[in-house]
Amino acid sequence: MLAELKGLNEECGVFGIWGHPEAAQITYYGLHSLQHRGQEGTGIVVSDGKELKAGKAKAL
């Protein structure tokens, strides 16, 4: 197994979108469709074309 994937398990979900004019709305629906996989934590990365900004949190 790849070292990057060791932390992933059966309940993980990943959603990505790049370069679409309605990226925010599509991402909202994509993340909504993944919520059944559990709520141990969440994260999002956004870019303005120059830098990446990340936010993540664990569920309480």
PDB file as gemmi writes it, atoms N, CA and C in Angstrom:
CRYST1    1.000    1.000    1.000  90.00  90.00  90.00 P 1                      
ATOM      1  N   MET A   1       0.855  -1.186   0.000  1.00  0.00           N  
ATOM      2  CA  MET A   1       0.000   0.000   0.000  1.00  0.00           C  
ATOM      3  C   MET A   1       0.894   1.240   0.000  1.00  0.00           C  
ATOM      4  N   LEU A   2       0.497   2.226  -0.779  1.00  0.00           N  
ATOM      5  CA  LEU A   2       1.260   3.466  -0.838  1.00  0.00           C  
ATOM      6  C   LEU A   2       1.241   4.179   0.511  1.00  0.00           C  
ATOM      7  N   ALA A   3       2.362   4.786   0.857  1.00  0.00           N  
ATOM      8  CA  ALA A   3       2.475   5.485   2.141  1.00  0.00           C  
ATOM      9  C   ALA A   3       1.414   6.569   2.288  1.00  0.00           C  
ATOM     10  N   GLU A   4       1.054   7.244   1.183  1.00  0.00           N  
ATOM     11  CA  GLU A   4       0.059   8.318   1.257  1.00  0.00           C  
ATOM     12  C   GLU A   4      -1.329   7.800   1.598  1.00  0.00           C  
ATOM     13  N   LEU A   5      -1.617   6.544   1.318  1.00  0.00           N  
ATOM     14  CA  LEU A   5      -2.948   5.999   1.520  1.00  0.00           C  
ATOM     15  C   LEU A   5      -3.114   5.265   2.839  1.00  0.00           C  
ATOM     16  N   LYS A   6      -2.079   5.141   3.640  1.00  0.00           N  
ATOM     17  CA  LYS A   6      -2.164   4.382   4.884  1.00  0.00           C  
ATOM     18  C   LYS A   6      -3.224   4.925   5.829  1.00  0.00           C  
ATOM     19  N   GLY A   7      -3.459   6.232   5.836  1.00  0.00           N  
ATOM     20  CA  GLY A   7      -4.439   6.823   6.732  1.00  0.00           C  
ATOM     21  C   GLY A   7      -5.871   6.697   6.244  1.00  0.00           C  
ATOM     22  N   LEU A   8      -6.056   6.316   4.989  1.00  0.00           N  
ATOM     23  CA  LEU A   8      -7.409   6.182   4.452  1.00  0.00           C  
ATOM     24  C   LEU A   8      -7.982   4.828   4.845  1.00  0.00           C  
ATOM     25  N   ASN A   9      -9.262   4.791   5.072  1.00  0.00           N  
ATOM     26  CA  ASN A   9      -9.908   3.518   5.358  1.00  0.00           C  
ATOM     27  C   ASN A   9     -11.208   3.425   4.569  1.00  0.00           C  
ATOM     28  N   GLU A  10     -11.983   2.421   4.828  1.00  0.00           N  
ATOM     29  CA  GLU A  10     -13.186   2.153   4.049  1.00  0.00           C  
ATOM     30  C   GLU A  10     -14.228   3.259   4.130  1.00  0.00           C  
ATOM     31  N   GLU A  11     -14.174   4.091   5.125  1.00  0.00           N  
ATOM     32  CA  GLU A  11     -15.193   5.116   5.305  1.00  0.00           C  
ATOM     33  C   GLU A  11     -14.766   6.482   4.780  1.00  0.00           C  
ATOM     34  N   CYS A  12     -13.646   6.551   4.106  1.00  0.00           N  
ATOM     35  CA  CYS A  12     -13.168   7.827   3.589  1.00  0.00           C  
ATOM     36  C   CYS A  12     -13.829   8.147   2.254  1.00  0.00           C  
ATOM     37  N   GLY A  13     -13.910   9.398   1.958  1.00  0.00           N  
ATOM     38  CA  GLY A  13     -14.408   9.851   0.673  1.00  0.00           C  
ATOM     39  C   GLY A  13     -13.610  11.064   0.244  1.00  0.00           C  
ATOM     40  N   VAL A  14     -13.352  11.177  -1.020  1.00  0.00           N  
ATOM     41  CA  VAL A  14     -12.603  12.301  -1.570  1.00  0.00           C  
ATOM     42  C   VAL A  14     -13.408  12.880  -2.722  1.00  0.00           C  
ATOM     43  N   PHE A  15     -13.466  14.187  -2.776  1.00  0.00           N  
ATOM     44  CA  PHE A  15     -14.166  14.869  -3.858  1.00  0.00           C  
ATOM     45  C   PHE A  15     -13.265  15.990  -4.349  1.00  0.00           C  
ATOM     46  N   GLY A  16     -13.142  16.134  -5.634  1.00  0.00           N  
ATOM     47  CA  GLY A  16     -12.309  17.203  -6.179  1.00  0.00           C  
ATOM     48  C   GLY A  16     -12.920  17.817  -7.419  1.00  0.00           C  
ATOM     49  N   ILE A  17     -12.646  19.087  -7.615  1.00  0.00           N  
ATOM     50  CA  ILE A  17     -13.104  19.797  -8.813  1.00  0.00           C  
ATOM     51  C   ILE A  17     -12.063  20.858  -9.131  1.00  0.00           C  
ATOM     52  N   TRP A  18     -11.839  21.067 -10.412  1.00  0.00           N  
ATOM     53  CA  TRP A  18     -10.791  22.009 -10.804  1.00  0.00           C  
ATOM     54  C   TRP A  18     -11.251  22.813 -12.015  1.00  0.00           C  
ATOM     55  N   GLY A  19     -11.127  24.106 -11.938  1.00  0.00           N  
ATOM     56  CA  GLY A  19     -11.329  24.978 -13.078  1.00  0.00           C  
ATOM     57  C   GLY A  19     -12.742  25.084 -13.622  1.00  0.00           C  
ATOM     58  N   HIS A  20     -13.730  24.843 -12.822  1.00  0.00           N  
ATOM     59  CA  HIS A  20     -15.123  24.962 -13.274  1.00  0.00           C  
ATOM     60  C   HIS A  20     -15.692  26.268 -12.741  1.00  0.00           C  
ATOM     61  N   PRO A  21     -16.429  27.010 -13.530  1.00  0.00           N  
ATOM     62  CA  PRO A  21     -16.958  28.298 -13.064  1.00  0.00           C  
ATOM     63  C   PRO A  21     -17.934  28.192 -11.894  1.00  0.00           C  
ATOM     64  N   GLU A  22     -18.556  27.034 -11.717  1.00  0.00           N  
ATOM     65  CA  GLU A  22     -19.476  26.845 -10.591  1.00  0.00           C  
ATOM     66  C   GLU A  22     -18.896  25.864  -9.571  1.00  0.00           C  
ATOM     67  N   ALA A  23     -17.601  25.948  -9.360  1.00  0.00           N  
ATOM     68  CA  ALA A  23     -16.898  25.006  -8.488  1.00  0.00           C  
ATOM     69  C   ALA A  23     -17.459  24.988  -7.063  1.00  0.00           C  
ATOM     70  N   ALA A  24     -17.786  26.128  -6.509  1.00  0.00           N  
ATOM     71  CA  ALA A  24     -18.288  26.178  -5.130  1.00  0.00           C  
ATOM     72  C   ALA A  24     -19.599  25.410  -4.984  1.00  0.00           C  
ATOM     73  N   GLN A  25     -20.528  25.625  -5.899  1.00  0.00           N  
ATOM     74  CA  GLN A  25     -21.825  24.954  -5.816  1.00  0.00           C  
ATOM     75  C   GLN A  25     -21.682  23.450  -6.049  1.00  0.00           C  
ATOM     76  N   ILE A  26     -20.877  23.046  -7.019  1.00  0.00           N  
ATOM     77  CA  ILE A  26     -20.674  21.628  -7.298  1.00  0.00           C  
ATOM     78  C   ILE A  26     -19.981  20.946  -6.123  1.00  0.00           C  
ATOM     79  N   THR A  27     -19.018  21.631  -5.525  1.00  0.00           N  
ATOM     80  CA  THR A  27     -18.316  21.071  -4.367  1.00  0.00           C  
ATOM     81  C   THR A  27     -19.271  20.884  -3.197  1.00  0.00           C  
ATOM     82  N   TYR A  28     -20.149  21.833  -2.972  1.00  0.00           N  
ATOM     83  CA  TYR A  28     -21.142  21.705  -1.912  1.00  0.00           C  
ATOM     84  C   TYR A  28     -21.935  20.408  -2.080  1.00  0.00           C  
ATOM     85  N   TYR A  29     -22.444  20.177  -3.284  1.00  0.00           N  
ATOM     86  CA  TYR A  29     -23.234  18.971  -3.520  1.00  0.00           C  
ATOM     87  C   TYR A  29     -22.375  17.710  -3.448  1.00  0.00           C  
ATOM     88  N   GLY A  30     -21.148  17.789  -3.897  1.00  0.00           N  
ATOM     89  CA  GLY A  30     -20.255  16.641  -3.816  1.00  0.00           C  
ATOM     90  C   GLY A  30     -19.956  16.256  -2.379  1.00  0.00           C  
ATOM     91  N   LEU A  31     -19.662  17.239  -1.553  1.00  0.00           N  
ATOM     92  CA  LEU A  31     -19.391  16.961  -0.138  1.00  0.00           C  
ATOM     93  C   LEU A  31     -20.652  16.480   0.574  1.00  0.00           C  
ATOM     94  N   HIS A  32     -21.792  17.037   0.203  1.00  0.00           N  
ATOM     95  CA  HIS A  32     -23.059  16.592   0.790  1.00  0.00           C  
ATOM     96  C   HIS A  32     -23.287  15.107   0.496  1.00  0.00           C  
ATOM     97  N   SER A  33     -22.957  14.686  -0.709  1.00  0.00           N  
ATOM     98  CA  SER A  33     -23.166  13.284  -1.081  1.00  0.00           C  
ATOM     99  C   SER A  33     -22.210  12.336  -0.377  1.00  0.00           C  
ATOM    100  N   LEU A  34     -21.125  12.854   0.190  1.00  0.00           N  
ATOM    101  CA  LEU A  34     -20.157  12.011   0.904  1.00  0.00           C  
ATOM    102  C   LEU A  34     -20.414  11.939   2.406  1.00  0.00           C  
ATOM    103  N   GLN A  35     -21.343  12.726   2.922  1.00  0.00           N  
ATOM    104  CA  GLN A  35     -21.502  12.816   4.370  1.00  0.00           C  
ATOM    105  C   GLN A  35     -21.926  11.500   5.016  1.00  0.00           C  
ATOM    106  N   HIS A  36     -22.520  10.587   4.261  1.00  0.00           N  
ATOM    107  CA  HIS A  36     -22.923   9.296   4.822  1.00  0.00           C  
ATOM    108  C   HIS A  36     -21.724   8.448   5.223  1.00  0.00           C  
ATOM    109  N   ARG A  37     -20.528   8.819   4.798  1.00  0.00           N  
ATOM    110  CA  ARG A  37     -19.333   8.032   5.094  1.00  0.00           C  
ATOM    111  C   ARG A  37     -18.797   8.294   6.497  1.00  0.00           C  
ATOM    112  N   GLY A  38     -19.409   9.165   7.215  1.00  0.00           N  
ATOM    113  CA  GLY A  38     -18.969   9.443   8.581  1.00  0.00           C  
ATOM    114  C   GLY A  38     -18.512  10.875   8.733  1.00  0.00           C  
ATOM    115  N   GLN A  39     -18.440  11.293   9.965  1.00  0.00           N  
ATOM    116  CA  GLN A  39     -18.073  12.680  10.230  1.00  0.00           C  
ATOM    117  C   GLN A  39     -16.958  12.780  11.250  1.00  0.00           C  
ATOM    118  N   GLU A  40     -15.937  11.933  11.098  1.00  0.00           N  
ATOM    119  CA  GLU A  40     -14.795  11.994  12.005  1.00  0.00           C  
ATOM    120  C   GLU A  40     -13.970  13.249  11.770  1.00  0.00           C  
ATOM    121  N   GLY A  41     -13.961  13.725  10.559  1.00  0.00           N  
ATOM    122  CA  GLY A  41     -13.204  14.921  10.239  1.00  0.00           C  
ATOM    123  C   GLY A  41     -13.535  15.385   8.845  1.00  0.00           C  
ATOM    124  N   THR A  42     -13.106  16.605   8.524  1.00  0.00           N  
ATOM    125  CA  THR A  42     -13.380  17.166   7.209  1.00  0.00           C  
ATOM    126  C   THR A  42     -12.283  18.147   6.850  1.00  0.00           C  
ATOM    127  N   GLY A  43     -12.137  18.401   5.595  1.00  0.00           N  
ATOM    128  CA  GLY A  43     -11.141  19.358   5.153  1.00  0.00           C  
ATOM    129  C   GLY A  43     -11.464  19.865   3.773  1.00  0.00           C  
ATOM    130  N   ILE A  44     -10.903  21.019   3.445  1.00  0.00           N  
ATOM    131  CA  ILE A  44     -11.100  21.602   2.121  1.00  0.00           C  
ATOM    132  C   ILE A  44      -9.851  22.405   1.775  1.00  0.00           C  
ATOM    133  N   VAL A  45      -9.485  22.370   0.509  1.00  0.00           N  
ATOM    134  CA  VAL A  45      -8.363  23.161   0.002  1.00  0.00           C  
ATOM    135  C   VAL A  45      -8.890  23.974  -1.169  1.00  0.00           C  
ATOM    136  N   VAL A  46      -8.574  25.263  -1.171  1.00  0.00           N  
ATOM    137  CA  VAL A  46      -8.982  26.141  -2.264  1.00  0.00           C  
ATOM    138  C   VAL A  46      -7.753  26.862  -2.810  1.00  0.00           C  
ATOM    139  N   SER A  47      -7.855  27.311  -4.036  1.00  0.00           N  
ATOM    140  CA  SER A  47      -6.740  28.016  -4.665  1.00  0.00           C  
ATOM    141  C   SER A  47      -7.266  29.232  -5.408  1.00  0.00           C  
ATOM    142  N   ASP A  48      -6.474  30.282  -5.381  1.00  0.00           N  
ATOM    143  CA  ASP A  48      -6.784  31.466  -6.168  1.00  0.00           C  
ATOM    144  C   ASP A  48      -5.926  31.508  -7.434  1.00  0.00           C  
ATOM    145  N   GLY A  49      -5.250  30.404  -7.719  1.00  0.00           N  
ATOM    146  CA  GLY A  49      -4.363  30.324  -8.873  1.00  0.00           C  
ATOM    147  C   GLY A  49      -2.923  30.645  -8.533  1.00  0.00           C  
ATOM    148  N   LYS A  50      -2.695  31.186  -7.345  1.00  0.00           N  
ATOM    149  CA  LYS A  50      -1.344  31.524  -6.911  1.00  0.00           C  
ATOM    150  C   LYS A  50      -0.908  30.709  -5.703  1.00  0.00           C  
ATOM    151  N   GLU A  51      -1.839  30.435  -4.795  1.00  0.00           N  
ATOM    152  CA  GLU A  51      -1.512  29.676  -3.595  1.00  0.00           C  
ATOM    153  C   GLU A  51      -2.683  28.798  -3.171  1.00  0.00           C  
ATOM    154  N   LEU A  52      -2.376  27.794  -2.386  1.00  0.00           N  
ATOM    155  CA  LEU A  52      -3.391  26.906  -1.837  1.00  0.00           C  
ATOM    156  C   LEU A  52      -3.675  27.302  -0.404  1.00  0.00           C  
ATOM    157  N   LYS A  53      -4.922  27.262  -0.003  1.00  0.00           N  
ATOM    158  CA  LYS A  53      -5.318  27.526   1.378  1.00  0.00           C  
ATOM    159  C   LYS A  53      -6.114  26.319   1.851  1.00  0.00           C  
ATOM    160  N   ALA A  54      -5.755  25.794   3.017  1.00  0.00           N  
ATOM    161  CA  ALA A  54      -6.381  24.578   3.520  1.00  0.00           C  
ATOM    162  C   ALA A  54      -7.052  24.837   4.868  1.00  0.00           C  
ATOM    163  N   GLY A  55      -8.143  24.127   5.091  1.00  0.00           N  
ATOM    164  CA  GLY A  55      -8.822  24.154   6.373  1.00  0.00           C  
ATOM    165  C   GLY A  55      -9.245  22.726   6.687  1.00  0.00           C  
ATOM    166  N   LYS A  56      -9.100  22.321   7.934  1.00  0.00           N  
ATOM    167  CA  LYS A  56      -9.530  20.981   8.319  1.00  0.00           C  
ATOM    168  C   LYS A  56      -9.940  20.991   9.775  1.00  0.00           C  
ATOM    169  N   ALA A  57     -10.769  20.015  10.119  1.00  0.00           N  
ATOM    170  CA  ALA A  57     -11.275  19.928  11.496  1.00  0.00           C  
ATOM    171  C   ALA A  57     -11.669  18.488  11.804  1.00  0.00           C  
ATOM    172  N   LYS A  58     -11.612  18.159  13.078  1.00  0.00           N  
ATOM    173  CA  LYS A  58     -12.117  16.879  13.552  1.00  0.00           C  
ATOM    174  C   LYS A  58     -13.477  17.102  14.192  1.00  0.00           C  
ATOM    175  N   ALA A  59     -14.343  16.128  14.018  1.00  0.00           N  
ATOM    176  CA  ALA A  59     -15.664  16.230  14.653  1.00  0.00           C  
ATOM    177  C   ALA A  59     -15.527  16.060  16.151  1.00  0.00           C  
ATOM    178  N   LEU A  60     -16.376  16.711  16.884  1.00  0.00           N  
ATOM    179  CA  LEU A  60     -16.334  16.605  18.348  1.00  0.00           C  
ATOM    180  C   LEU A  60     -17.068  15.398  18.837  1.00  0.00           C  
TER     181      LEU A  60                                                      
END                                                                             
